[in-house]
Amino acid sequence: MTKDIARGFVFTTDATSLWEEINERFGLYNGPRLYDIRRMIYSIKQGPNSIAGYYNKIKRLWDELACLKPVLNGMDGEEKVM
């Protein structure tokens, strides 16, 4: 970990808290990125793009959104995407 990143964890009291904080900031679930992708999807316009180009742009965003959404295991063991 670089010194710049480590400075962000100065007030972490133990190893468990440190790992949880690191996971929250840099883990698979990335709230700010989810927000950005959703904002881009809601505001996307075809503009001068062809239908295929427009669809591909939207599809890339949908795919990235699907990869970033956390998967929860329900009580029945079935995976549910948030």
Protein Blocks (a to p, Z undefined) as FASTA:
>chain_A
ZZklmmmmmmpcbfklmmmmmmmmmmmblfklmmmmmmmmmmgcfkladfklmmmmmmmm
mmmmmmmpccdddfkopacdZZ
